[in-house]
């Protein structure tokens, strides 16, 4: 397999960041992101939640934004959504340790409700500003395959017209020789109110993960 060369990299995300992607290695980017005040989200979040995984990862998984548990622990995909993702990855025979896992937005946004912190979706402007870090992560990892979890990540990868309900589990070619697909975010599975529909959506998530894990990226 030929070695990947960053000099040949073409930026693969459809929605470009509002700010240029910062320079530096993943270790440098992680340190710099901790001090990011480019949008207001840092003011109330506990900490920056940067991506995790090997810099040589062939596969990158992009979620939406940190939740309460992620904000407290400083790691992507912890808590109930992380547990469900880990279960689905295991069913799909994917080793999380071989994946680079991150979010499109790096700070938790919430509305205080008594002692609870209720998740709020980052605005389009906040997403655009924070994509500088995602752009830099993609540049440094330079994955061969990208999996977008949820609508926010899907639109960042494929553009604003992408519809997850119609296109989940389908391979799409991106610039730079990258193949990508989208599937349900684990939180969306957990929020599905009907037990039967929730189980169906979970089975679809596992099926999409199995397809993502496969080397077959064509139509067959």
N, C-alpha and C positions, 0 to 999 in steps of 0.2 A: 504494500500500500504506500503510495507516494506521501512524503511528508507535507504537512500543511504549511504554507508560507504566508505570514501576515502581510507581506508586501503586495500580495495578489488579492487581498481582501477587498470586497465591494460591500458596502454597508447594506445589510439585508432587511432592515425593518422599514415597513411602509410609512409609519408616522415618525418623522425625524424629531429629535429633541429640540426644545426651544433654545438651549444653550449647547455649545460645542462639547463633545465628549472629552472629559479630562484625560490627560496623558498619564502614563504610568502602568506599572504591573498591577496585578490583582491585589497584592499586599499593600501597595501604595494607595490604590484606589479605595480600599477598605478604610484606611486611616483617614484619607481626605474626606470620604463620605460622612464620617462621624462628625465632622465639623461643618457640614453643609447647612447653610441658612438661606438658600436660594429661593425657597418658597416658605409660607408660614407654617407648614406642617410640623417642623422641628420644635416649635414653641411649646407644644403640649405633649408630644410623644416622649416616651421614656428614653429611647435611643434609636439610632439608625439600625435598620435590619438589612444588612448587606447579604449578597449571595454566598453560597457555600458549595464547595466541591473542587475536584482537581482541575487545574488549569488546562490539562490535556484532555478533558472530557470530550468524547465524541458527540454526546447528547446533552442538550441544555433544556431544562424545564423552567418556564416562566409563568409565575402566578400573577395575581393582581396587586394586592397591597397587604401589608401585615395586619394581623388581627391582634386581639388583646394579649393572648399568650405569647405570640411572636414578639410583640413590643416589650413584654416583660423579660423574656429570655434572650432576645437579641439574635434569634435564629429563625430562618424561614421555615414555614410549614411545621409548626409545633401545635399542641393542643388538639382539639377534636378533628379539625380539618387535616392536620398533619398525620394523625393516627389513621384516618380513613385513607389518605394518600398512601401511606406505608403499606396498608393492607392490600390496596389495589395494585401497587407496584409488585408486591410479593406474588400475587396471583398472576401477574403478567411476566413473572420471572425477570424482573428488572432490579438490579442492585442499586439502591439509592447512593451508595458510596462511589459509584462510577458516574453519577450524574452531576452536572452543575445545576443547582437549584437556586432560583432567585425570584424576585418580584419586580413588576413594572414600576411600582412606587415603593420607596424605602422607609417611609414613616407611617405610623398608625394614625388614622384620623377617626375621631370619635365624638359622640355627644354625651356628656355626663348625664346620668339618670340615677340620682341617688348615689349609691356606692358602685353602681354598674357603669361601664363605659360601652355605649352602643356604637357599633361600627358605622361609619359614614363613608360614602364613596368620594374619593378625591375628585376635584373638579378637573375639567379638561385642561385648564391652565396649569394646575398643580402636576397633572400627569405629564404634560409636555416638558415642564422644567425638570422633573425628576428623571425623565428618560435619558438625560445625559449619562447617568450612571449605568443604566441598562445598555446603552450604546457602547460604553467603554468595556463593560463585561463581555458583551458579544465579540467585540474586537479582540480582547485578550484571550478568551477561550477559543474563539473561532470554531464553533461546533459544526459538525456535518449535518446534524439533525436538530431541529428545534420543536418543542412541544409547548403550545400556549394553552394555559388552563384558564378558562373563563373569558368573558366578553372583553374586558379591559385589555388583557394581554393579547387576545386574538386580533383586536383592532390595531394594536401597536405593531403587530407582525404583518398583518394582511391588509390593513386599511379600514377606513370608517364604514365602508359598505359591506364588510364581511358579516355574515349571519351564522352564528354558531349552531343554531338549531338545524340549519340546512346543510352545513358543510363539516360538521365534526367528524373526525376520523378519516378525512380525505387528505391525501398528500398533495402539497402544492410546492412548486419550485420557486425558490427565491434567488436573487442575485448572488453571485459568488459560489454557485454550485451547492447551495444549502437546500435541503428538503425540510419542509415543515408541515405540521398539522395542528389542529386545535381539538380540544375536548372539554368536557365539563370540569368546572372547578369543584374540588371536594366540598367546599362550603355550600355550593348550589345543590349538591346531592343531599347534604344534611338538612338544607332548608326546604326540600320538597315535602309538602305536608302529608300527602297520602303515602302509606307504607308501600303499596304495590308500585306506585309510580317512582318512589324513591329507590326501590330495589331495581327496577328497570333501568333507571338512570345510572345506578352504580354498575350494573352489568355492562352498559354502554361505555362507561369510563374504563372498565377493565378491558373490554374488547378493543377500544381505541389504543390503550397502552400496549396491548399485545401487538397491534399493528405497528405502533411506533417502535417497539423493540425489534421488530423484524427487519432484516436487511432489504426486504422487497419494498421498493418505493415506487413501483410502477402501478399499472392498472390491474395486473394479474394477481 
